[in-house]
Amino acid sequence: MKTNANSKMVIVSVLVLLVLCGSAWAFSGSGSGTEADPYVITDVYQLQEMQNDLAASYVLGNDIDASGTVSWNSSAGFEPVGNDIDYFTGSFDGLGHTITGLYINKPLARGVGLFGYLRNGAEVKNVGLIDAEAYGKYYVGTLAGNSYYGSLIHNCYAMGEVAISADGSNDAKSGGLVGSQGYSTISKCYSAVNVTALSSRYQIGGLCGYSRARSGDPPALIENCYSTGTVTSNGWKVGGLLGDADGENSTVSKCYSVGLVNGSHKKGLVGYNFRNPNIRDSYWDVQTSGCSSSYGGTGKQTAQMMQQATFVNWDFEQIWDIVENETYPFLRPRSPRAAAVREILDAIAGKSELLLDIEAALEHEQAAYYALEELLESGDYGNLWKGDIIKAQQKIHSAIQHERQSKNALEKSIEKLYESLEDLGWEPPPMPEPIAHWTFDEGSGTIAEDSAGSNDGTLINGPVWTTGQIDGALYFSGGDDYIDCGNSFASITGSTTKTITAWAKSDVSDRSGRIITLYRRSDSYSAFVIYPRENDGVNPATWKGLYATPGNGHKLIDSAVSVTAGEWIHVALVQDGPHVHIYVNGELENSASDAAAPTISNPPNAVIGTYMWYGHGPSASFLGTIDDVRLYNRALSAEEIRQLYNLTNSDDRKWQ
């Protein structure tokens, strides 16, 4: 145990006494505690003063030496900020500084960590704990014992020891960085903390002990995190990264663990899954952990864990880095350059949205201009004066000119922003590679070429070549015209991961019509479809997905986005194991889970513009224009979906 006499022991005791008594208090450093003027913490005593104003904003002014806390409060150490009655609801930004030697020894306590309880949107970010020690009974973590209800822990790390000091076989909900979290987020964090529980305590993890978000709850997310410490307990629900993932809305994404896990019921990444949580794109080292199994994640050999190709859907441009064949992935620092690149990309995305709006407005204005032209040519003006019609036409023409000027200005602005990215050495990430890609850019003929594979589509009953969202497209009449793309899709046969995406513009807002259908003629209700569909035949349709598995019927996944006649929409349907997601215009609209993960048992057929099942069809055909249809044999990430949505021309969209 650490020993360090401290001459300011009396001050600390007085501070704690003042907190308990509710006496008037003023922060001993600079700042006013607001978001615009936060309290600036420069020593460990001011760190303890956070207990006096749990709703304030704080920043670290420098690195903090907290080694003296080993002798505070009769060797109980630092008093956790916030408890189970008075939560910390403010913000704390370490600004990249560290706290060294934090010591907390409360073997009978709940909520043990630098912060005992975070609640209601509390934020803790950009801080590192070095040589931290936390001893407690329940909800124990070096940084936070308990984090719930919209709290955020971001860009933090810890090195040290956590010990669950009470024996028995009940739960402990404790981890290296955070003890327990619910309806909150832990992102871009890592733990190099050794976590030890006496006897058979359970819900123990290298990063976090317990993460909860059940059906109907707000989400709980652990994303872009890893753990390397040793985890030891003879209880169950013991994992290298997370002890227990509880609930359909609890997600672990793009995480890994490599530390040794000791115990009778040990698991490599996640110790236990309850109520179908979402564990995706995450891994553990089967050699260093000593674990061959996990409740979620994929086990890999050490050599594989040091290769970038192992980590599917991970962002190695902005978030992660790796020294190939030498290191595990590690988190990138957010440099000023990276921040500038992110802001420029966000600006481009915003301007691209405006560009689409202007193009839509131009289309409507041009249609109105031509309608007035036809009226003038007819000579039948009804109750209108010819002069009034001409004036209206001139004003529309003027509006069109202004829109075109705005469009040109936006396009030039976007070009300049891309040039600034090039000046910063930024290169666009490669497009995700599909197994089939129909661009519809041919402009004529009866074949829609597959630019990514050999599944060329045959135009049946005359879909019409036209202009699209990205260069060419095909128009479908809503009758018996469609595209037959064959059934050479062996890589998705029996697979529980796939993605289909397309641009579509419906002519009407109150009609069903399939955009792309994957199906098997001989399989009852074996399909994967995206389409607009009305529920009652009266109200506007919404963009939906359909997935079906033999013996399990068909299921719909809805979005809240209504179909607007004449409006281009980008739609993506993604299957990631038992989870199905629908994206509209680059944004996740809805997710569903099904224990019977939708599969197609034989190489499926693919048709565009219609729907077929049991070998019948076409039926429920699409009325409108379809462009840029893609098929993937894996689940695309949200970032990849946004990347597809933000494409503006055919040169950008080439994945090669």
N, C-alpha and C positions, 0 to 999 in steps of 0.2 A: 504494500500500500504506500502511496506517496505521502511524504511529510514535508511541510513547509510552514514554519511559524509566520504569522502575519500580524503586523502591528495595527492593521485596520479592522481587527476582529470586532471591536466594540461598535464601529460604525456600521458594519454589516448587521449586527444584532439589532441595533437601533432602527435601521431601515426596515428590517423584517417586522419589528414590533409596530412601527408606524403603519405598515401595510395592514397588519391584522387589526389594528385599532381604527382604521379608516381616517387617520388624521390628515390634515391639510399637507400638501406636498408640492414641491417645485423641483423639476429636474435640475441636477447639479451641473449639467453641461449646457451647450448651446442648442438653439432651436426652440420651436414652439410646439412641436408634436403634430403639426398638420402635414398633409401630403405635400404641400408646396414648401414647407419649412420644417422638415422632420427633426426630431431630437437626434443629435450626433453623439454616439457612444464612443468614448476613447479609452475606457478602462473597464475592468471587470466589475467594479462597484456600480458604474452606470449601467452595465449589462443587467445587474440584479434590480436596478431601479425600474426596469420595464414592468415589474410587478405592480407598480403604483399607478400606471395608466395603461390599461389593457386594450384600449381602443385607439391609441396613438400610433403615429408613424415614426419609425426609427431607422437609422442607417449607422453602419460602422465607419468611423473616421480613420481607423488604422487597424492593424492586427492586434488581437487581444491576448494577453497572457493571463490565463485563468487557473494556473497551477496552484495558486494560493487557496483555492476553494476546497482543497483536501482537508483543511483544518477549520473550515467555517462550521458554525452551528453544531458544535460538539461532534465534529467529524461527520455530520450528515451531509455537509457540502452545500452546493448551490441549491437554492430553492427554485424549483421549476416555475416558469412564468405561465400563470394561468392554472386553475384547478377545475374540478368537476362542478363547481358552483359558479365561479367567476372565470370565464374563458378569455383567452387572448383572441381578440377580433380585429386587431390592427394590422400593420404591415411592418416587416423587418427586411431590410436590404443590406446584405453584407458588403456589397460593392466589390466583391472579389477578395475580401480579406478573410483571415482565418482566426479561429478561437482555439487556443492550445491549452490542454490540461484541464478541461472542464471535468469536475468530479461531483457526482451525486450518489449518495449512499442512503437510500430510503427503502430498506428491505420489506417493509409492510405496506408500502404506498402504491396507489394507482396513479397513472399519469406521470411518468418519470422521464425527463429529458430536458434539454434547454427550454423547450416549451412543453408544459404539461398537457394542455388542452387547447387546440386551435378550433375555432368555430366561425361560421357565418361569414365566409369570404376572407378570412385571415390569409395573409400572404407572407411566406418566408422564402427568400431567394438569395442566390449569389453568395453563399458562405460555405466555408469548409471547417470541419471540426477535426482537430488533430489530437491524438492521445486522449480521447474522451473516455470516461468511465461512467456507466450508469447501472445502478443496482436497484431493483425494485421487485414488486410482486405481480403487477398486472399493468398492461398498457405501458411498456417500457421501450424506449428508443433513444439513441443519443441526441437526435435533433428534436423529435416530438414524440410524446407518449401516445397522443390521440389527436387525429385530424379529421374533422367531419364538416358536413354541410357547406360545400362550396369553397373550402379552403384550398390553397395552392402551395405546394412545395416545389420549387423550381431551381435547377442549376445549383444543387447543394451536394456535399459529400461528407463522409465521416470515416475516421480511422480510430480504432480503439477496442473497447470491450463492453459488452452488455451481459449481465447475469440476472437470471430470474431466480430470486433467492429463496422463494417458498417452495416446499416440496409438495407432493401430492400428484393427482392425475387429472386435475381440471385444466381449463384453458388459461392461457397467459396473454395471448394477443400481443406479442412482442417481437421486435426485429432490430436489425443493426442500425437503421436510420430512423424508422418510424414504427411505433408499436402497432397501431390500428388506424385504418382510414376508412371512411365511408362517404359516398357522394362527393368526393373530392379528387384532386389530381396530384400525382407525384411525377414530375417529368425532368429529364436530363439530370438524373442524380445517380450517385453510386455509393456503395457501402463496402469498406474494407474492415468491417467490424466482426470480431469473433463473438458469437452469440451462444450462451450456455444456459440451459435450464436444468434445474435439479429434478431428479426422479422422472416422472412421466408427464410433465407439463406439455401442453400442445398448443397449436397455432403459433409456431415459431418459424421465422424466416430470416435469411441473410440481409435482406433490405427492409422487409415489412412483414409483420406477423399475420395480419388479417386485412382483407379488402372487401367491403360489402356494398352491393347495389342490386337489390332484387327487382323483380318485375314491378314497374310503376314508380320505382325510385329514380332520382337523378343519377347520372352515370358516376362510376368510380373508375379512374384511369391511372394505370402505372405504365408509362411510355418512355422509351429511350433511356432505360436504366440498366444497371448491372450490379452484381455483388461478387466479392472475391473472398470474403471471410469464411471461417469455419463455423458450422452450425451443429449444435449438439443437444439432443434431447431423446429420451426413450419414449416420449409420448407420440401420438399420431399427429397428422397435419403438420409435418416438419419438412420444409423445402429450402433449397439453396438460395432462392430469391424471395419467395412468398410462401407463408405457411398455409393459408386458406383463402381461396378466391370464392366468394359467396355471391351468387345471383347472376341473372341474365344480363344485367347492365354493368357488371364488373368486368373490366377489360385489362389484360396485360398484353402490351404490344411492343415489339422490337426491343426485347430485353434479353439478357443472358446471365448465367451464373456459372462460376468455375470453382467455387470453394468446396472443401471437403464437407460432407454431411454425415454425421454420426448418429446412430440410433436404431431402434427396432423397426421403425416404420418410415425410414428416410426416403425422400424423393429428390430427384435432381434439380428441377426448377420450381415446381409448385407442389406443396405437400398434400393438397386436397382441393377438389372442385365440388361445389355444391350449387345446385340449381342452374347448371349450364352456363357458367361464365365464358367469356370470350378470350381465349389464349391464342394469340396469333403471331407469326413471324418471330418466334422466340426460341431460345436454344439453351442447352447446358452441356458442359464437358463431362462425358461419361467416365473419363479416366480420372481426372483430378477430383471429381465429386464422389467417386466410389458408388455411383447410382446408375443403374441401368434403366430406370423407369421414372416417370413423372406424370402427374395429373395435368397434362398439357405441355406444349413445347416439343422440341425435337432434340434428341440426344446426338452429339457429334464427338468424334475423336479429337484429341488436342490439336493435331495438325490441321484438321478441318476448321477448328475454331479460330485459326490464325490465317484464314483465307477469306478475302472479301466476298468471293462468290457464294460462300455458305449462307450469307445473311441476306435473304431474299426480301426485297422491298425496302431495304434500309437506305437512308440518305447519307451517302459518303461524301457529299459535296458541302453540306451546311452543318450537319449534326455529328456525324461519326468520322473517325479516321482509323487507319490501321497500317502497320508496317508489315507488308505481306510476308507470311511464313515466319515472322519473328514475334509479333505481339497479338494479343486479343484486341478487339475493337476498343477504342477509347473515345471519349467525348471531346469534340473540338471546343476550344474557347470561342466565345462570340466576339470576334475582333471588330474594330470599327469598320474595316472593309466589308466583313460579312454583313454587318448591320446595314451598311450603305447599299449593298447588293440586294438585300431583302426589301428595302424600302423602294428601290428602283423597280424591282419586279412587281411589287404591289401596285406601284403607279402605272406600270404598263398594263397590268390586269384591269385596273380601273378605267383606263383610257380605252382599252379594248371593249369593255362593256358599253361605254358611250358610243363607240364606233358601230357596234351592232344595233344600238337604239337608233342611231342616225340612219343607218341603212334601211331599217324597218320603216322609219318615217318617210324616207325618200320613196320607197316602194308604194306606200299609201298615197303620197302626194302625186306621184306620177300617174297612178291609177285614176285619181280624181281629175287630173288635167286631161287625160284621154277621154274620160267620161263627158267632160264639158265640150271637148272637141267633137265628139259624136253628136252631142245635143245641137251644137251650132250647125253641123252638116245636115242634120235632120230637118231643120227649119221649123220644127214644132216646139215652140218655147213655152206653151201653156200660158200661165199668167205672168211670166217673166219677160223683161225687156232684154233684147239682144245685147244692148250696151252693158247691162248689169252682168250678163253672163261673161262677156269679154273682160270686164273689170275683175270679176272673180277669177277668171283664168289667168289674167296677168299677175294677180296677187299670189296665186298658187305657184306660178312660174318664178316669181321673186323669192318665195319661200324655198323652192327647190334650189335656186342658185345659192341662197344662204346656207342651206344644208350641205350642199356640195363643197362650199368653202370651208365649213366647219369640219367636214370629213377629211378634206385635204390637209387642214391644219393639224387634226388629230393624227393622221398617218405620218406626217412629218415629225410631229412631237414624239411619237412612238419610235420612229427611226433614230432620232437623236438620243433617246433613252437607251436603245440597244447599243448605239455607238459608245455611250458612256460606260456601259457594262463591259464592252470589249476593252476600253481603256483601263478598266480595273482588272483585266485578265480573266474575266468570267467567260465560261463556255456553257452553252445550254446542255443539260443532261440528255443522254440518248433517250429516244422514245422507247417505251416498252414494246417488245417485239411480239406481234400477234402471230397466231398460226394461220389466220386468214384475214384478208383486208380487201374489201371491195370499194374502190374509190369512185366508181361510176364516171370516170373522166374520158371514156372513149368517145362519146358524142354520137356514135352511130353503131349499127350492127346489132347482132343478137346475142353477143357474149359480153358479160361483165367480168373482166379479168380479176383474178385473185393475185394481188401484187406481192403477197407474202408466202404463197404456197401454190398448190396445184388444183385448188377447188374453184375453177372458173364457173361462174353462174350462167345458166341459159335463160334468156328472156322468153317467157311464155305468154302468149296472147297480147304481146305488144306494149309493155311499159314504154313510156316516151322519154327520150333523152332531153335534158333541159339543163339550165344553170342551177347550181346548188349553193350551199353554205360555203363549201370550199371547192371552187372550180365546178366540175360537172356534177350532175345528179340524175335521178330517174323519177318520173312522175307516174303514179299509179291511180287508176280510175276508180278503185273501190269495187271493181267487178271481178273478172276472172283472170286478170293479168298479175303476174308475179315472177319471181326469179327462183329457179331451182338450182341450188348449189351443190347437189350431190350428197354423198354420205361418207366421204373419205376423211373422217375426223377421229381417227383411232386414238389420238392422244387424250381425248376427253371421254373415251369409253369407260364407264364405271368410275370416273373421277368425281371427287367431291369439291373440286376447285375449278372455277371457270368464270369468264367475264364476257359479256356481249355489250357493245356500245354502238350508238348510231346518232346521226343528226336526222331530225324529222320535222316536217312542216305540214300540219293537217289543214285541209281545206275547210273543215267544219269543227265545231266545238262540242257536238252532241252525238258522236258516233264512235263505236269501237272500230279498231283496225289494227291488225298485227303488223309490227315493223319487221322483226326478225324472229323466227321460230326454230329452235332446235327440238327435234322430236324423233321418236322411233315408231315407225308404222306398226310394228307388231307388239309394241308395249302399250298396254292400257294406261292412259294418263301419264305418259313419260315425255315431259316437255320442259323447255326453259324459254320464256317469251318476254319481250318488252312491247308495250302497246298502250294507246290511249283507250280508255273504256268508261262509258257512262254507267252509273249504277241503276238508274231508274228510267232511262230513256227520255228524260225531260231536262234535268239539270246538266250543266256542262260536265264533260268527261274530265277525268284526271289521268295523269301519267302513272302507269302501274307496271308491275312485273307479275309473272305467273310462273310457278315451278310445280312440277308434279313428279311423283315416283309411283311405280306400280304398287298397288295395294295400299297406298297412303293417300289417294285422292289428289286433287289439285288445290293449291294454296295461292292466295293473292297477297302481294305486298304493295301497299298503296303509298302514294305521295300526296302532299297537299297542294301540288301545283296543277292548276286547271289547264285544260287544253284551250288555247286561244287560236281561233282560225287565222291562218296566214302568218303565224309566228314560228320561227325556227327554235327548236329545243334540242339540247343534247341530253340523251338518256343513257344510263349505264346500269346494268343488272349484274351484280357480283355475288358469287357463291364462295364462301370460305368455310369449308366443312359444313357443319349444321347451320351456319349463319348465312343469311341472304340479305343483301343491301341494295337499295335503289338510290341512284344519284340523278339529280336533274340540274342541268347547267352547272356541273362541277361541285355541287353541294349534296352532302348526304341528307336524304329526305326521310328514310325509314329503314329499320332493320328488323329482321324476324329470325327466330331460331326454331329448328325442327330436328328432333332427335333422329328422325329418318331423313338423313341428309339426301337431298335430291340427286339421283344419279340416273344415267341412261345406260342400260346394260349392254347395248350393242352400239357399233358406230352409228351415230345419229345422222339423220338427214337435216339439212338446213334449207329453209326457204325464206325469202325476203318479200315482204309486202302482203303476206297472207298467213293463214293458219291451217294446219292439217293435223288430223289425229285419226287413229284406226285406219289409216290409208285413205280417208275421205278428204275432200277439199277440191278447190280452195274454198275457204269460208272466212267470214269476218275480215275481209280484205281491207287494206289501207287506202284511204282517199287523201292523196296529197303527195308530197315530195320527200324522198329519202336520199341521204347522202352519207358517205364515209362510214360504212358498216365494218366493224372489227370483231374478231373472235379470238379469245385468249384461253389457254389451257391452265391458267392460274388466276388467283384472285388479285386483281389490281388494288394497289393502295389508294387511299383518298388523294394523296399528292399526285399519283399518276393519272387518276381520273381528272383532276383539275388541269393537269398538263394537257390532256387530250382536249378538254373543253376550251382551253385558251389558244389552241392552234388557229391561225388566221389564213394560212395559204398552203398550197400543196408542197412547197419546198420544205417548210417547217415540219410537215406531218410525216415525212419519210423516216421510217424507223431504222433504215439501213445505215 
